[in-house]
Structures are given as structure tokens and as C-alpha cells.
Amino acid sequence: MENKLRFYNTLSRKEELFVPNTDGKVSMYTCGPTVYHYAHIGNLRSYIMEDILEKTLRYVGYDVKRVMNITDVGHLSSDADTGEDKMLKGAKREHKTVMEIAKFYTDAFFADCAKLNIRTPDVVEPATNCISQFIHMVEVLLEKGYAYAAGGNVYFDTSRLDDYYVFSSQSEKELLVGVRDDVEEDANKKNRNDFVLWFTRSKFEDQALKWESPWGVGYPGWHIECSCISMKHLGEFMDIHCGGVDNIFPHHTNEIAQSEAYLGHKWCNYWFHVHHLTDKTGKMSKSKGDFLTVSLLESKGYDPRVYRFFCLQSHYRKPLEFSYEILDNTAVAYEKLVKRIGGLKKEGETDREKFDAYRQKFQAALCDDLNSSMAITVLYDMLKEDMSDATKYALAEDFDKVLSLDLTTAHADREAENEVDAQLEAYILEKIEERRAAKKEKDFAKADAIRAELLEKGIILEDTREGVKWKKA
């Protein structure tokens, strides 16, 4: 491979050359959504950058197998095993069953991903599919002495580890600054940072989803699902584990603890974390102010690909500040970019020397800790270069294997949509005039038929003092 991929490994706290366990193949795991609500665009930033990582790996020649879990059970409102069950919270909010909520928001998540051109992972596994695997892992951890039963629950004993805080050289006291102090203490725990592997009736008597286990009827803790699902599909050795920075502690810390105790060897070599989306007040989340979703952006007139473009112009390891003003500027830049590429003549000879040179520059930017901003700069530099349209078009098409901005198709698609819209508007105006004439002739049956015909096509007519207005249903 011409360029060797380097990226920041949270585990070693430095940039490292990526070397997979098996030459030419990559096993990659992504922490998926807890499907109790729509995905916030802050969460989706992580999935966009993980998508760029996966596509970069494929671009430089690796065979990638990527697995994602769907959390449809076990995730409490605090990541530290306290608070209300998120899935039950969603079910109560919408007066539906937990599984109805899970299905609806799983579909909504992947619909958002499709709009953002995020590739669906090779394997997507809901946690509720893997209860037997969770129970087996808990049994093994108990046998090995890494877990204990107390108060009806089963806990992982963090005191059995030489180094529980694997992601930080900080002291326990410093790490705990990020952990909420206002949550209830669990008196069953031997140590403050022990975490639940399996809950029984001793917690949440009204839990919607429960299964038989050796410890009583209950349900799994949140952290165990990622360990089991990844091992089920990727085996005992994994190359890359991805997530947002808020997953580092305690979720990913707990994953490593239980996985390596279970396996008896190192589990995952590289950990890839994406920083928060922020606004002027700090980290953005579902609980703060305007709940920003892809659908909300669309309702305000933004193409979801503009949000992807916005994310790619910042480094994944830096906080990214969101504002509508910045998104407006990004939208203008995106339209200019795709219009410029859409105007290229793709017929003709491709200059292989210049094509290879720019492909090398683009690949080098991505291999430098996934520098998507520099990769876009290479794209702009290429468009300014003295070379044939055919070469530029071929390069834009090639770069888009990673960028996934529909660089060579967006402008033509937009023009086609505008042409259809113009034709539709002409048809509607013609029908409104026919209806006006029918009403003038007191042919109200015909006027009503015209209104009904338009309604069948999704067009609503409104008679106002200013005249007839129309809108899409």
C-alpha cells in the first residue's frame, strides 16, 4: 500500500501506524445507538467520521468487516448503571411497547444514515438477539473470580484488575470528575467503579424485557452487550473499536475490563474516538434546547449532505462548533462545489500521471490521522489544477468513494428535481385556472373534481382573500 494509515489510538494516547491482526483484513466495531429516540446530529457526527475511517480503510486496500450493535435493552439513563432504563423511558413517552419503540427508532436511525451517505455496517445486531451469549460471559467471569453476586445482581469486580483505568494515566480521583455525584449509590457494590453484568428483580420491578438466568429473572447490563456482540462476529481479537469520546469512561473502560478478563488476553489494539459537537454553550445533546435531528435540518431547508460536508471540514479529534450561520456558509460552499464538478465534461482522455499524483495526495491526507479537512483541500486544489475535465471528473468520482458527498451526481440530480418542480408548478397553475373558469361558469362539480384531482397528487388548494394558494400535502 502506497500510504500507511496512521491515526490516534486512545489506548496508547498517541498516533500510531495501523497494523491489523491479519494482513489485508480489518475487523472493526462501532458502538451503535440506543434506539429510544431519534439520533441527535451530535451523535451522527461520530457515525460520519467512523464512516470516513471505514471507507478510508477500504480506499487504501483493506478488506473490512464492520459490526454495529443496536442497544434495545440494558442502557440506563446514567452510563454508570444508575437511573431509568432508556428504552422503558421511550416506551412510556409514546405509549408503545419497548420493541415497537426499538423497531421505529432503529429504522429512523438508518434512514438518517442513508441521507448522510453513511454505509450500513456489514453486521447489525440488536442486543436482544444475544441474551444467551451475555449469560455465558457472566458465568465465565464468575467462575474466574472476576465477578460476584450481591443483592440479586451480578457485578464485575474492578479490584481484580492491575489497571482498570486503561485509557488514562490520571488518578482515579481525577477520572471521577466526569462521573456524576448526584446519582444513587449502589450498596451492593464492593468498589465504587464495579459495574453490573446482570440485573435481576432486585432492580426495576417493572422492567419490560426480562429473561431467565442462573441468577433469577432479569436483564443484562449495558456494557456487556458490545463485548459479546463483537466477539460473536469478529472473534477473540479485534483491530479497531469506535465510539464518541463520551464512551471512553465508563463504557469502553468496562468493555475492556470484562472482555480481557473473559478472554485472558488483549482484546482490541486500536480505539478510535470522535469528539463532541458543541455550540457556544458547550456540548450539544438531546437534553439541551433545540433537539437537532436530520429531519429538523431538512425542515429548515438544509440538504443532509451539507451537514456531512460541515463535519468533514473539521478534525474528528477536535470539538466542532455548530451554528446555523456556519451551516448556511457550508451550504453555499457545497452548492458551488457540486455545480463546478457537475459542469465538468467527463468525456475524453484521463491524464494518468496527474490522476495518480492527486490520488496520492488525497490518500496521504486521509492516512495522516484521518485529516478529512486536508482531503477536501486536495479536492479544491485539484479542481484549480491545469488538467482536462475528464481527469478532474475521474478524480472527483474517486475521492467520493471516501467523502461520499455525491460530488459527481448532486448537481444533475438537483437540476432534474428543479425541472420536475417547474413542470409540476405549471401543471398546478393550469388546473387552478381551469377551476377558476369552472367556478365562473357555476360548474361547481368540475371545480370540485379539479380540487380532488390535485389532492390525489398530493396538492392542497386553499381559497384565500388574496387568491388561490397551493401547498404539498
Backbone torsions as a table, in degrees:
resi	resn	phi	psi	omega
1	MET	NA	134.3	-175.0
2	GLU	-62.3	-45.9	-178.6
3	ASN	-112.1	133.8	176.4
4	LYS	-92.4	124.6	-177.9
5	LEU	-72.7	129.4	173.7
6	ARG	-123.0	138.8	171.9
7	PHE	-152.3	165.6	-175.0
8	TYR	-74.9	125.5	178.7
9	ASN	-100.6	111.0	-177.7
10	THR	-59.5	-27.9	-178.0
11	LEU	-68.2	-40.8	179.9
12	SER	-95.4	-9.8	-179.4
13	ARG	60.3	39.5	176.2
14	LYS	-159.9	161.6	173.9
15	GLU	-71.1	138.1	-179.1
16	GLU	-135.2	151.4	170.1
17	LEU	-69.4	129.6	-179.6
18	PHE	-79.9	122.8	176.7
19	VAL	-130.4	110.3	-177.1
20	PRO	-72.8	163.2	177.9
21	ASN	-65.0	-37.1	178.3
22	THR	-118.3	126.2	-175.6
23	ASP	-55.7	126.4	175.9
24	GLY	84.5	-8.3	-178.0
25	LYS	-122.3	144.6	-179.8
26	VAL	-129.0	127.7	171.3
27	SER	-102.4	126.9	-169.7
28	MET	-136.5	133.7	-178.9
29	TYR	-124.7	138.8	179.2
30	THR	-123.8	129.4	172.5
31	CYS	-67.5	116.9	-177.7
32	GLY	-84.7	-177.3	-175.6
33	PRO	-79.2	154.4	165.2
34	THR	-88.8	113.2	-164.3
35	VAL	-89.9	64.6	178.2
36	TYR	-112.9	-4.4	-178.9
37	HIS	-162.7	173.8	175.1
38	TYR	-64.6	153.6	176.7
39	ALA	-75.1	134.2	174.5
40	HIS	-78.4	147.8	-178.9
41	ILE	-64.2	-20.5	174.1
42	GLY	-66.9	-43.3	174.5
43	ASN	-62.1	-40.6	-176.3
44	LEU	-68.4	-22.8	173.3
45	ARG	-58.6	-43.6	179.3
46	SER	-60.0	-45.0	-178.2
47	TYR	-67.6	-32.9	175.9
48	ILE	-63.7	-46.8	-176.7
49	MET	-72.2	-31.8	174.2
50	GLU	-68.2	-33.7	175.2
51	ASP	-64.3	-41.2	177.1
52	ILE	-63.4	-40.2	177.6
53	LEU	-61.8	-48.3	-179.8
54	GLU	-60.2	-44.9	-178.2
55	LYS	-70.5	-30.6	174.0
56	THR	-65.3	-43.9	177.7
57	LEU	-58.2	-43.3	178.2
58	ARG	-67.7	-38.1	-178.0
59	TYR	-61.9	-38.9	-178.6
60	VAL	-87.4	2.7	169.0
61	GLY	114.2	3.8	-179.3
62	TYR	-83.1	149.4	169.8
63	ASP	-91.8	112.0	-172.2
64	VAL	-107.4	134.5	168.5
65	LYS	-117.3	116.5	-176.6
66	ARG	-115.1	131.9	-178.1
67	VAL	-118.9	140.9	176.3
68	MET	-134.1	138.2	173.5
69	ASN	-91.2	159.8	168.8
70	ILE	-119.4	117.1	-179.4
71	THR	-83.4	102.4	178.0
72	ASP	-115.7	11.0	174.4
73	VAL	-162.6	148.7	167.4
74	GLY	95.7	-15.1	-176.6
75	HIS	-90.4	116.3	178.5
76	LEU	-88.7	165.4	-174.1
77	SER	-68.3	-17.2	167.8
78	SER	-108.3	138.5	-180.0
79	ASP	-68.4	-10.9	-178.0
80	ALA	-99.9	39.0	173.3
81	ASP	63.5	32.2	177.2
82	THR	-133.3	164.3	177.7
83	GLY	91.0	-169.4	-175.3
84	GLU	-83.5	149.0	176.1
85	ASP	-66.6	126.7	-176.3
86	LYS	-63.8	-38.7	-178.8
87	MET	-68.3	-41.5	177.8
88	LEU	-64.6	-37.3	177.5
89	LYS	-59.6	-44.8	178.9
90	GLY	-65.4	-39.0	-179.4
91	ALA	-65.6	-42.6	178.4
92	LYS	-64.2	-40.7	-178.0
93	ARG	-60.4	-37.7	-172.7
94	GLU	-110.6	4.8	178.1
95	HIS	55.3	46.7	177.6
96	LYS	-129.3	171.3	174.2
97	THR	-77.7	161.2	179.0
98	VAL	-60.0	-41.4	-178.1
99	MET	-70.9	-31.3	173.7
100	GLU	-65.1	-42.3	177.0
101	ILE	-62.0	-45.6	-178.5
102	ALA	-60.4	-45.3	-179.2
103	LYS	-64.0	-46.6	-177.5
104	PHE	-60.7	-48.0	-174.7
105	TYR	-81.2	-20.6	170.1
106	THR	-66.9	-46.4	178.1
107	ASP	-62.1	-40.9	-179.8
108	ALA	-64.6	-39.2	178.8
109	PHE	-61.3	-48.4	-177.9
110	PHE	-72.0	-26.0	173.2
111	ALA	-65.8	-42.2	176.1
112	ASP	-63.1	-42.9	179.2
113	CYS	-60.1	-40.4	179.2
114	ALA	-63.0	-41.5	178.8
115	LYS	-64.9	-28.4	-179.6
116	LEU	-94.0	6.3	-179.1
117	ASN	58.2	36.9	174.4
118	ILE	-89.3	124.1	-178.9
119	ARG	-68.2	134.7	175.3
120	THR	-69.4	130.5	179.7
121	PRO	-56.4	158.5	-178.5
122	ASP	-63.4	-34.4	178.4
123	VAL	-130.0	128.4	173.9
124	VAL	-123.3	119.2	-173.2
125	GLU	-125.9	117.6	173.8
126	PRO	-69.8	145.4	-179.4
127	ALA	-59.7	-35.4	-177.2
128	THR	-66.0	-11.0	176.2
129	ASN	-80.0	-12.9	-165.2
130	CYS	-123.5	28.7	-176.7
131	ILE	-59.7	-40.7	-178.7
132	SER	-63.2	-37.2	177.9
133	GLN	-66.9	-39.1	178.7
134	PHE	-62.3	-46.5	-178.8
135	ILE	-61.1	-41.5	179.5
136	HIS	-62.0	-44.1	-179.7
137	MET	-62.7	-41.4	179.1
138	VAL	-62.6	-41.5	178.7
139	GLU	-60.5	-43.7	-179.7
140	VAL	-66.0	-41.7	179.5
141	LEU	-64.3	-36.1	174.8
142	LEU	-65.7	-44.1	179.4
143	GLU	-61.5	-36.9	-178.3
144	LYS	-81.7	-6.8	179.4
145	GLY	84.7	13.5	178.8
146	TYR	-93.3	-1.9	-178.4
147	ALA	-138.9	161.7	178.4
148	TYR	-147.6	152.3	176.6
149	ALA	-98.0	136.1	179.0
150	ALA	-155.4	130.4	177.6
151	GLY	60.6	24.7	179.9
152	GLY	92.7	-15.1	179.1
153	ASN	-101.4	165.2	174.4
154	VAL	-116.5	129.8	-175.1
155	TYR	-119.3	151.0	170.1
156	PHE	-86.2	134.5	-177.5
157	ASP	-93.7	97.6	-176.9
158	THR	-68.3	-18.9	179.7
159	SER	-69.4	-14.1	179.0
160	ARG	-77.6	-9.2	-176.3
161	LEU	-96.9	144.8	175.6
162	ASP	-71.6	-36.4	-178.4
163	ASP	-142.6	92.8	177.9
164	TYR	-73.9	-38.0	-174.9
165	TYR	-86.5	64.8	-171.7
166	VAL	-68.7	-22.2	-176.5
167	PHE	-90.9	1.0	-174.9
168	SER	-149.0	145.8	173.7
169	SER	-91.1	1.0	-179.0
170	GLN	-72.5	164.2	177.1
171	SER	-76.0	164.6	177.4
172	GLU	-58.2	-41.5	-177.8
173	LYS	-61.5	-41.2	-179.1
174	GLU	-68.2	-39.6	179.6
175	LEU	-64.3	-36.1	-175.9
176	LEU	-72.3	-6.1	175.4
177	VAL	-58.4	-34.6	-178.2
178	GLY	-82.7	-2.9	-178.7
179	VAL	-99.1	132.5	-176.4
180	ARG	-64.2	139.3	177.9
181	ASP	-98.5	-6.3	-174.8
182	ASP	-94.3	7.5	178.0
183	VAL	-90.8	158.5	-176.7
184	GLU	-68.6	143.6	176.3
185	GLU	-79.1	143.5	176.9
186	ASP	-98.5	108.6	-175.5
187	ALA	-68.1	-15.4	-179.8
188	ASN	-76.1	-18.4	-175.3
189	LYS	-74.8	138.7	173.0
190	LYS	-76.4	-36.0	-177.5
191	ASN	-130.7	148.9	-174.2
192	ARG	-55.4	-38.8	-175.1
193	ASN	-96.3	8.7	170.0
194	ASP	-61.6	148.8	-175.9
195	PHE	-133.3	157.9	-172.7
196	VAL	-80.6	130.7	173.2
197	LEU	-96.2	-35.1	-179.8
198	TRP	-149.8	127.1	174.3
199	PHE	-94.8	144.6	172.1
200	THR	-118.9	-160.4	-178.8
201	ARG	-60.0	-13.8	-177.9
202	SER	-67.2	-9.3	179.9
203	LYS	-137.7	131.4	178.4
204	PHE	55.3	77.5	179.9
205	GLU	-58.7	-27.9	-177.4
206	ASP	-93.8	17.4	-179.9
207	GLN	-54.1	128.5	-173.8
208	ALA	-72.2	-40.8	-177.7
209	LEU	-108.5	121.4	-179.2
210	LYS	-139.8	151.3	178.7
211	TRP	-136.8	152.9	173.8
212	GLU	-67.9	141.5	176.7
213	SER	-149.4	168.1	176.8
214	PRO	-61.3	-14.9	-176.2
215	TRP	-107.8	7.7	-179.6
216	GLY	114.1	175.0	179.8
217	VAL	-71.6	127.6	-177.8
218	GLY	-170.7	-152.9	-176.4
219	TYR	-154.1	159.3	-174.4
220	PRO	-76.5	154.8	168.5
221	GLY	-70.5	161.4	-175.5
222	TRP	-66.1	-43.1	-169.1
223	HIS	-64.7	-31.1	-172.4
224	ILE	-70.2	-23.9	-173.0
225	GLU	-65.5	-40.6	-178.2
226	CYS	-65.5	-39.2	178.5
227	SER	-60.5	-48.9	-176.1
228	CYS	-69.4	-43.4	-177.7
229	ILE	-65.2	-40.5	179.0
230	SER	-65.7	-42.7	180.0
231	MET	-66.8	-35.4	179.5
232	LYS	-59.3	-39.0	-173.5
233	HIS	-106.9	-19.9	-175.9
234	LEU	-118.5	-7.5	178.2
235	GLY	87.1	-167.7	-173.3
236	GLU	-79.6	-15.6	-178.8
237	PHE	-123.5	125.5	-178.2
238	MET	-120.9	145.1	-179.3
239	ASP	-83.9	-55.7	-172.3
240	ILE	-132.1	131.7	173.6
241	HIS	-117.4	128.9	-175.2
242	CYS	-114.8	157.7	174.6
243	GLY	175.0	178.0	174.5
244	GLY	-80.8	160.9	-178.2
245	VAL	-61.3	-25.6	179.4
246	ASP	-71.8	-11.1	175.8
247	ASN	-83.0	-15.6	-172.9
248	ILE	-55.8	-51.0	179.1
249	PHE	-134.1	124.7	10.2
250	PRO	-97.8	-9.0	-167.4
251	HIS	-60.2	-56.4	-177.4
252	HIS	-71.4	-31.4	175.0
253	THR	-60.2	-43.2	179.7
254	ASN	-71.1	-35.0	176.1
255	GLU	-58.7	-46.3	-179.4
256	ILE	-64.2	-43.9	-178.1
257	ALA	-56.7	-52.3	-175.3
258	GLN	-73.7	-36.1	-177.5
259	SER	-67.9	-46.0	-177.2
260	GLU	-74.8	-29.1	173.4
261	ALA	-66.6	-39.6	179.7
262	TYR	-68.9	-45.9	-175.2
263	LEU	-80.3	-35.0	-176.1
264	GLY	84.4	13.7	176.8
265	HIS	-155.0	171.9	178.5
266	LYS	-61.3	142.2	-171.8
267	TRP	-103.0	-56.5	-174.6
268	CYS	-128.7	133.1	-175.1
269	ASN	-85.6	-33.6	-173.4
270	TYR	-127.6	133.9	178.8
271	TRP	-121.2	122.9	-173.1
272	PHE	-115.5	116.9	-176.8
273	HIS	-123.6	137.5	-178.7
274	VAL	-104.6	136.7	-176.3
275	HIS	-77.2	171.3	-175.0
276	HIS	-72.0	153.2	161.8
277	LEU	-85.6	135.2	-177.1
278	THR	-127.6	167.7	163.6
279	ASP	-125.0	-167.4	-175.9
280	LYS	-64.8	-18.1	-178.9
281	THR	-96.4	-7.0	-180.0
282	GLY	126.6	-158.4	-176.8
283	LYS	-57.9	135.5	177.2
284	MET	-93.4	141.5	179.5
285	SER	-154.0	174.7	180.0
286	LYS	-59.6	-30.2	-172.9
287	SER	-85.7	-4.0	-176.7
288	LYS	-108.9	120.9	168.6
289	GLY	49.6	-134.3	-178.4
290	ASP	-66.1	116.8	-180.0
291	PHE	-77.3	97.0	-171.6
292	LEU	-81.8	114.4	177.5
293	THR	-121.7	168.7	175.7
294	VAL	-60.6	-40.9	179.8
295	SER	-62.6	-37.7	177.8
296	LEU	-65.0	-42.9	178.0
297	LEU	-61.3	-41.8	178.7
298	GLU	-63.1	-39.7	-179.4
299	SER	-65.4	-22.1	177.8
300	LYS	-93.1	5.6	174.3
301	GLY	93.7	10.7	-178.9
302	TYR	-93.3	135.5	171.0
303	ASP	-73.5	128.8	179.6
304	PRO	-54.7	-29.1	179.3
305	ARG	-65.9	-23.5	175.8
306	VAL	-66.5	-38.5	177.4
307	TYR	-66.3	-39.2	176.2
308	ARG	-60.7	-46.2	178.9
309	PHE	-59.2	-41.5	177.5
310	PHE	-58.7	-45.8	-179.2
311	CYS	-65.4	-37.0	-176.1
312	LEU	-71.5	-15.7	-178.6
313	GLN	-88.6	9.3	175.8
314	SER	-130.8	155.2	178.9
315	HIS	-78.3	139.1	-175.1
316	TYR	-62.8	-20.5	-178.4
317	ARG	-94.1	9.5	177.2
318	LYS	-117.3	145.1	173.1
319	PRO	-59.9	142.3	-179.3
320	LEU	-115.0	118.8	-177.9
321	GLU	-86.5	127.6	-179.9
322	PHE	-100.7	138.9	167.0
323	SER	-155.0	155.6	179.1
324	TYR	-67.0	-30.2	177.7
325	GLU	-63.1	-44.7	178.2
326	ILE	-65.1	-40.3	-179.8
327	LEU	-66.3	-35.2	175.8
328	ASP	-60.6	-45.5	179.0
329	ASN	-63.7	-38.6	178.7
330	THR	-65.4	-38.9	179.5
331	ALA	-62.2	-42.6	178.2
332	VAL	-62.6	-45.0	-179.4
333	ALA	-63.5	-40.7	-179.7
334	TYR	-64.6	-44.8	-179.6
335	GLU	-62.4	-41.7	178.4
336	LYS	-63.5	-41.0	-177.7
337	LEU	-64.9	-50.7	-176.7
338	VAL	-70.8	-28.3	176.2
339	LYS	-67.7	-40.4	179.7
340	ARG	-64.3	-44.7	-179.5
341	ILE	-70.5	-36.9	178.8
342	GLY	-64.2	-23.2	179.9
343	GLY	-86.4	-4.1	179.5
344	LEU	-72.7	144.8	175.1
345	LYS	-90.2	114.2	-174.1
346	LYS	-82.7	-11.1	178.3
347	GLU	-75.8	146.2	176.8
348	GLY	122.3	178.8	-177.6
349	GLU	-76.9	141.3	173.3
350	THR	-94.6	128.2	177.3
351	ASP	-77.1	101.2	-173.7
352	ARG	-62.9	-35.8	-178.0
353	GLU	-64.9	-46.4	179.6
354	LYS	-71.8	-35.9	176.9
355	PHE	-59.4	-49.7	-177.9
356	ASP	-64.8	-37.0	-179.4
357	ALA	-64.8	-43.4	-179.5
358	TYR	-75.3	-32.9	175.9
359	ARG	-63.1	-38.5	177.6
360	GLN	-63.5	-42.1	178.8
361	LYS	-63.9	-43.1	-179.6
362	PHE	-64.0	-45.3	-179.9
363	GLN	-64.7	-38.8	179.4
364	ALA	-62.3	-38.7	178.4
365	ALA	-63.9	-44.5	-179.3
366	LEU	-67.6	-35.6	-178.5
367	CYS	-76.0	-10.1	176.4
368	ASP	-92.7	75.7	179.8
369	ASP	53.7	42.6	174.3
370	LEU	53.7	53.5	-176.2
371	ASN	-81.3	80.1	-176.4
372	SER	-66.0	-31.9	177.7
373	SER	-63.5	-43.5	177.2
374	MET	-67.6	-35.4	178.1
375	ALA	-61.5	-38.5	177.6
376	ILE	-69.9	-35.7	174.8
377	THR	-60.8	-40.4	176.8
378	VAL	-61.0	-40.0	177.4
379	LEU	-60.0	-47.8	179.5
380	TYR	-64.7	-41.1	178.5
381	ASP	-61.6	-40.4	179.7
382	MET	-62.3	-41.1	-178.8
383	LEU	-67.1	-24.0	178.0
384	LYS	-87.3	-12.3	-175.6
385	GLU	-69.3	151.5	177.3
386	ASP	-81.9	91.5	177.5
387	MET	-154.7	169.2	-175.5
388	SER	-68.3	153.7	175.6
389	ASP	-57.7	-39.2	-177.5
390	ALA	-61.2	-38.9	179.0
391	THR	-68.4	-43.4	178.7
392	LYS	-62.5	-43.0	-179.7
393	TYR	-62.7	-44.7	-179.7
394	ALA	-62.7	-38.7	178.7
395	LEU	-68.8	-43.0	178.0
396	ALA	-60.0	-41.4	178.9
397	GLU	-64.4	-39.7	179.5
398	ASP	-67.8	-47.1	179.8
399	PHE	-60.1	-32.2	-175.2
400	ASP	-71.7	-10.1	173.4
401	LYS	-61.8	-27.1	178.1
402	VAL	-104.5	-49.3	-175.2
403	LEU	-65.6	-36.6	177.3
404	SER	52.6	51.1	178.8
405	LEU	-107.9	7.6	-176.5
406	ASP	55.8	46.7	-173.1
407	LEU	-60.4	-37.2	-174.8
408	THR	-96.5	-5.1	-176.4
409	THR	-120.9	-21.9	-172.3
410	ALA	-60.1	-42.7	-176.1
411	HIS	-67.6	-44.1	179.2
412	ALA	-63.8	-40.3	178.3
413	ASP	-63.1	-41.3	-179.8
414	ARG	-64.1	-42.9	179.2
415	GLU	-64.2	-39.1	178.0
416	ALA	-64.6	-40.9	177.8
417	GLU	-63.2	-42.6	-179.9
418	ASN	-64.2	-36.9	179.4
419	GLU	-66.4	-42.9	177.9
420	VAL	-63.2	-43.7	179.5
421	ASP	-60.3	-41.0	-179.4
422	ALA	-65.5	-41.5	178.2
423	GLN	-64.6	-41.3	179.8
424	LEU	-63.6	-43.6	-179.0
425	GLU	-63.7	-40.5	178.6
426	ALA	-62.3	-41.4	178.8
427	TYR	-63.7	-44.4	-178.5
428	ILE	-63.1	-44.9	-179.3
429	LEU	-63.1	-36.5	178.0
430	GLU	-64.7	-41.9	179.8
431	LYS	-68.7	-36.7	177.5
432	ILE	-62.9	-39.0	178.8
433	GLU	-67.8	-40.7	177.0
434	GLU	-61.1	-41.4	-179.6
435	ARG	-66.5	-40.3	178.5
436	ARG	-60.7	-43.0	179.9
437	ALA	-65.8	-39.6	179.8
438	ALA	-64.3	-41.8	179.2
439	LYS	-66.3	-35.0	178.7
440	LYS	-64.5	-36.0	178.8
441	GLU	-84.7	5.2	-178.1
442	LYS	61.0	27.7	175.5
443	ASP	-93.4	74.8	-173.0
444	PHE	-70.9	-25.9	177.2
445	ALA	-63.6	-42.3	178.6
446	LYS	-67.2	-40.4	179.3
447	ALA	-61.1	-42.4	178.8
448	ASP	-67.5	-36.0	179.4
449	ALA	-65.4	-38.6	178.3
450	ILE	-65.3	-43.1	177.8
451	ARG	-59.8	-43.8	-179.2
452	ALA	-65.5	-39.3	178.7
453	GLU	-61.0	-43.8	178.8
454	LEU	-67.5	-37.8	-179.8
455	LEU	-63.6	-37.4	176.9
456	GLU	-61.3	-28.6	179.0
457	LYS	-92.1	9.1	176.3
458	GLY	84.0	22.9	-179.3
459	ILE	-116.6	126.0	179.6
460	ILE	-104.5	129.1	176.9
461	LEU	-97.7	139.9	176.8
462	GLU	-127.8	122.5	176.7
463	ASP	-87.0	117.4	-178.6
464	THR	-124.3	171.7	177.4
465	ARG	-62.2	-29.0	-178.9
466	GLU	-85.4	-2.7	-178.1
467	GLY	122.2	-172.7	-178.5
468	VAL	-83.7	129.7	175.7
469	LYS	-118.5	156.3	180.0
470	TRP	-134.0	155.9	176.4
471	LYS	-152.9	160.3	178.6
472	LYS	-79.9	141.4	-178.9
473	ALA	-67.7	NA	NA
